Amino acid sequence: MIEFWRPAEPYTQVWRTILGFALMIGAFFAATFAVFTLAGVFLGTSPSSFLSGESPISAGLFFATFIGFHIGLVIVLPILHKRGYTSLFGPNRRLNLRHFALGTLVAVLIATALYSIMFFERVVLPAELSPMIEQVRPVSDWLVWLLPALFLIFLQTFAEEAIFRGYLLQQLRARFRSIWIWAVLPSLIFGLLHFDAATYGTMNAATYVINTTATGIMLCLVTIRTGNLGAAAGLHFANNASLTVIGIEGTLDGFSLFTVGMDPQSGYTAYSILFQTGFNILLFALWWLWMNRRDKIANTVFAA
């Protein structure tokens, strides 16, 4: 197995990792302030008007703020850890594009399956419970924004992967052997950063934290198993890029062709989040068992 964490080994002191992560969070907030302030000046409107994400411009500005994480990594890695940005990709310092493509394909297939289930639910559930799906913009307008949307979503998802499955995973795995520290802890932080009681209500926000924490743990294990950031980056990118096709009404739907109209604080939303979580865990478990079986067969053959 390729030791994904090897580039972090020379400088694994905990104080470096904590300080580095804090500086990256600071860089993100500084970039957020800069992006919204400059957009407000150039567009002649209040920066607060961009927070909804309900238009292509406001959604684009939200995703653009994640440039702050990339800037933070470029600054922190050489100063605190004496290594470069590409060391986050793995020991060979190259992103495995085949893994990225496979991760993207798998996430597209998963999203297609989940959307198919949603359409089936519209048939079998009572009208007051079933999600309402409607087209919110002409295809021509949607196509104009599609490529910029995909680029900005890649910027956002790759920033999160570089931070949580790159920086924190490498630093913590190089220092500690416990999965609770190098996989569960950074994934819990990742999950808590998605807590949004104002939008989802306390209970549904907690289910969303469960979903993102579980997703983070699985992405950590995928990254460790493959020895490269490519697969996790592809899975995350395609998952978020699916909102360009179907988004949740009122929640970063500025790039969406269709939206699902449902109360984010409803019981159906909680069910939907938890069902998606369980579905992904099941698929991950099957993949993990298949990988273990394949490795066992390969070891047996070579031993013989």
Steps between C-alpha positions, in 0.01 A plus 500: 500500500632845406560710811297808409620685810872468424549864380390627844742289704789746556284764675215330689498707819142554615553872553596538134184323386270701729663830406494410131131410507415819690689711245313331215165573665614860536598513133155367405318769698731769362429381145126489572507860621706609199286319241167630631629853562655534153189351338286749690714790378506392135132406487382791709307295755528386858728196556224345712287464187738231373453266795192321370668315213170511311644670189796391287704800617435446871564126472818569305624743763436247775710235326769757412563570870666157530802643321597605853573140598728455200684823584534389861649167396747663262621725784489258795648183349849637417525718812383253766563164333773563241302342219298612200135493400537196273618289796132489601429279197711212632863383517553535123363858513268444205122477503392160371267607216376144446389484863340844462307387191385178670393691811307745284327217312405318821355817655300572182354149512415537869333838440302351210380215722399737781317734261320199351386400848378857557290486183357166614411654837294766323278219371453304821505774767199719586501834320573692822816294562640443152769742374392750233739517204484787253717654230616842617686640198514449123751246373676771297563712811609193696752401232660846507587452868577128493877509435567788744286315756697177460831687529392681818357181653830328427680791670280455807507121526872474433566759770311288753677184387841668513430618855324201657610196298835653406648723769330377818493133398870499411612695806297296746568158344874573494483576874235257630395143415145519641223532242307705754760775469594500131159415349218558749630824658557700177175362357309611810648848459398486133150398604460766769595771252185401307272550801232753395213514747365823345427317174432142608389534862696341781396137438548504124825693534621221730407237239696700243802495732462121524489479120805719439699338782430150366585618149825650626602175671431299185700747288790474746499122471474516121799737492710283731408187305576648157806697617391808305255790530353438154213263583369707793526819293300342217231365732459835675503701177234296322282486812492879529487553122171310494334815636546655155230257387275479807543724803298564813284809467647792694830322575775585251268433206637784286663257254218241500284412202237340725429549867339281763248693704495370857513645847862456621368464856247230412504134589542410133827694488631309803396171341663600169832592665512181709394279208778645286746444785400136542503439124854637469625302801360180349672563167825589675486182710451288188796674331718453809417128523568457128838674532596281797397186314696608191810568711464163674479317167799691364708421809408133471604488135833671559569287808449187293 
